Amino acid sequence: MKTLTSVLVLIFFSVSISQIKSFESDYVEMLKKDIQENSRQIVADNLTLTEEQAKIFWPLYDEYDAAYDKMVDERVDLIKKFMMNYYGMDEETGKALITKTMDLKQKGIDVQKEYINKMMEVLPISVVGKFFQLDNRITAIIDIARMANLPLLREEEQ
């Protein structure tokens, strides 16, 4: 039940960040902090670690979270550009936004792969595998909420 509550809170904040009615940095930072705290709690609630494993896992998790946080900033900037050009999207801007989106997606995979590999060197595969599953689920929830609240690109008026 605790996990479900955390997931619902995470979805709420994901929806809020995806809508980004105001691009004020304090507001965005507050939402990011809430998402990070809820993500950490979901991992903590679902990942059983020995004391020794916890000493190894949590510093790696914090590094991973910091690396991922940089991509969140880039994604927020990308959403801003999309929304600012929504009604007047030209070919060049549209192509640049698509390319940047794909680059960010790849960057996310690269960061995840880097830290999963680091974890596999020092933790049992059962711990790393479960974290990988949890991380993918959290990311999917955030992505679905964000995508559901961003409008589709407008078609050219004929």
C-alpha positions in Angstrom: 0.0 0.0 0.0 2.9 2.4 0.8 4.3 1.7 -2.6 1.0 2.5 -4.3 0.7 5.8 -2.4 4.3 6.7 -3.4 3.5 5.8 -7.1 0.4 8.0 -7.0 2.3 10.9 -5.5 5.0 10.3 -8.2 2.4 10.4 -10.9 0.9 13.6 -9.5 4.2 15.4 -9.5 5.1 14.0 -12.9 1.9 15.4 -14.4 2.6 18.7 -12.7 6.2 18.9 -14.1 5.0 17.8 -17.6 2.4 20.5 -17.8 4.8 23.2 -16.6 2.4 26.1 -16.6 5.1 28.2 -15.1 8.7 27.8 -16.0 9.9 29.4 -12.8 13.0 27.6 -11.7 12.0 27.4 -8.0 8.8 25.7 -8.9 10.5 23.2 -11.2 13.2 22.5 -8.6 10.6 21.8 -6.0 8.8 19.3 -8.3 12.1 17.6 -9.2 13.0 17.3 -5.5 9.6 15.7 -4.7 9.9 13.2 -7.6 13.4 12.3 -6.5 12.3 11.7 -2.9 9.4 9.6 -4.0 11.5 7.6 -6.4 14.1 7.0 -3.6 11.3 5.9 -1.3 9.8 3.5 -3.9 13.3 1.9 -4.3 13.8 1.7 -0.5 10.4 0.2 0.0 11.0 -2.5 -2.6 14.6 -3.3 -2.5 15.8 -5.5 0.4 19.4 -4.8 1.1 21.7 -6.1 3.8 23.6 -3.5 5.8 26.7 -4.1 3.7 24.8 -3.9 0.4 23.1 -0.7 1.5 26.5 0.9 2.1 27.5 0.1 -1.5 24.1 0.6 -3.2 23.0 4.0 -1.8 26.1 6.0 -2.8 25.9 4.6 -6.3 22.1 5.4 -6.4 22.9 9.0 -5.4 25.5 9.3 -8.2 23.0 7.8 -10.7 20.2 10.2 -9.5 22.5 13.2 -9.8 23.5 12.2 -13.4 19.8 11.6 -14.3 18.9 14.9 -12.7 21.0 16.7 -15.3 18.9 15.1 -18.0 15.7 16.2 -16.3 17.0 19.8 -16.6 17.6 19.2 -20.3 14.1 17.7 -20.8 12.5 20.7 -19.0 14.4 23.0 -21.4 13.2 20.9 -24.4 9.6 21.0 -23.2 9.9 24.8 -22.9 11.2 25.1 -26.4 8.4 22.9 -27.7 5.7 24.8 -25.9 7.2 28.2 -27.0 7.1 27.1 -30.6 3.9 25.1 -30.5 1.8 27.5 -32.6 4.6 28.4 -35.0 6.7 25.3 -35.3 9.0 25.6 -38.4 10.7 22.7 -40.1 14.2 23.5 -38.6 12.9 23.9 -35.0 10.8 20.7 -35.3 13.8 18.7 -36.6 16.0 20.1 -33.9 13.5 19.2 -31.1 13.1 15.6 -32.5 16.9 15.1 -32.7 17.4 16.5 -29.1 14.6 14.2 -27.8 16.2 11.2 -29.3 19.6 12.3 -28.0 18.2 12.6 -24.5 16.6 9.2 -24.7 19.9 7.7 -25.7 21.7 9.6 -23.0 19.3 8.2 -20.4 20.0 4.6 -21.6 23.7 5.3 -21.5 23.6 6.7 -17.9 21.4 3.7 -16.8 23.8 1.3 -18.5 26.8 2.9 -16.8 25.4 2.6 -13.3 23.9 -0.8 -13.8 27.3 -2.0 -14.9 28.9 -0.3 -11.8 26.4 -2.0 -9.6 26.9 -5.4 -11.2 30.6 -5.2 -10.3 29.9 -4.9 -6.5 26.3 -6.2 -5.8 24.5 -9.4 -6.4 22.5 -9.6 -9.7 19.3 -10.1 -7.7 19.7 -6.7 -6.2 20.8 -5.0 -9.4 18.1 -6.7 -11.4 15.4 -5.6 -9.0 16.7 -2.1 -9.0 16.8 -2.1 -12.8 13.1 -3.2 -12.9 12.1 -0.6 -10.3 14.0 2.2 -12.1 12.3 1.2 -15.4 8.9 1.3 -13.9 9.4 4.6 -12.2 10.8 6.1 -15.5 7.8 4.6 -17.5 5.3 6.2 -15.1 7.0 9.6 -15.4 7.2 9.3 -19.2 3.6 8.3 -19.5 2.4 11.1 -17.4 4.6 13.6 -19.2 3.5 12.4 -22.6 -0.1 12.3 -21.7 0.0 16.0 -20.8 2.0 17.4 -23.7 -0.1 18.2 -26.8 0.7 16.5 -30.0 2.5 18.6 -32.6 0.0 20.6 -34.6 -0.5 19.7 -38.3 0.0 22.4 -40.9 -3.2 24.2 -41.7 -4.2 23.6 -45.3 
